[in-house]
Amino acid sequence: MSIMRRMSDLFQQKANKVLDRAENPVEALDLSYQKQMESLQQVKRSVADVLTSEKRLEIQAAQLQQSQDKLQGQAKLALQQGREDLARLALTRAQDAQNQLQSLQVQIAQMKDQEQKLELTAQKLQAKVEAFRTQRETMKAQYSAAKATTQVGEAVTGLSEHMADVNLMMERAQDKTQQMQARAAAIDSLVDSGTLDQIGITSGDDIERQLQSGLATSEVDAQLAQLKQEVLGAPAEAPKLEAAAPATPTPAAPPAAAPSDSTRATVVVRIQGEDQYRLAVSEQPQLEPLDRALSDAISGQDQGSYRTALAALLNFVRAHGTKVPADDLVPSDVVLPSEDMTLEEATSLLSEDGNVVDAPASPA
């Protein structure tokens, strides 16, 4: 195959593809109907032209017939006057008119046949055009319905150009949202671990900041105890847990004799950072094992045992104790670590006797 032939085929392929995209079936049907109507009008004009020619021939035939009749009358008049030559001339011309009249009658008959054929053709074409018009409206309705169905289906399934652009924009928005969420989570994790410092926070690692927080809490507790002493006349410092706990906790001393007043046979326990709870001295037998377990965990610096024993002790206090109202300023007999307090911070609160229940009860 030559290069020119290949180029011609390629051009035809591209042109057909462009024409297929540009072609509208509705417009094509309208154009076809318009052409058929033009053809029908052309046939009707042809019928009118043939009929016009036929009428002209009939007029000429009528004129020849009149001329022939006149010449016949002239021939008779010439014979009456003895002019045989004039009569012969008139008869000769009458014969010519007769010949012409016969020829016109043949042409008129042919015109009539042609007229009838054209009228029959026009009738057939008229019926065909009417049928095509009905078919055209049906095809246009079918095409419109199919086009609407296709557009709705493309919109629902996302195949249309507009919906495809919308889906792409939504996917990009989701990707950016997930990326920002992941970045925010990463920054929060780095801040919590101390890798990144927040603006306005003093320099130092995360361990130093936690230690400083624990010291600040201890200073607030000391100031609160001093304020209670000034207001209520209570001892300056309630028994607390301290850091220097012996490796093996000493046996608990027997509890002091309960005063006659039932309100003094209780121990006020404060969970650091939370509320105060009033425990009856009768709860001491159940409290001692929990206290020893916590003291052993702190003494042995066992992180897992510390968390377990602390949770059990705090749950016991919350379940068996009575919460002291917030507006009731009562000095605490015992201070327990909070749930989120580290083992190092709890070590500084260990009591001298190594457990909680050995702390003497103070008046409510």
GIRA-V536424 format. One record per helix or strand of 2 or more residues. SS is the DSSP state (alpha for helix, beta for strand). FROM is the first residue (numbers start at 1). TO is the last residue. If there is no record, write none. Layout:
ss->(SS | SS)
from->(FROM | FROM)
to->(TO | TO)
This chain:
ss->(alpha | alpha | alpha | alpha | alpha | alpha | beta | beta | alpha | alpha | beta | beta | alpha)
from->(3 | 25 | 84 | 161 | 206 | 262 | 266 | 276 | 281 | 303 | 322 | 334 | 343)
to->(22 | 80 | 157 | 193 | 232 | 264 | 271 | 280 | 299 | 320 | 323 | 336 | 347)
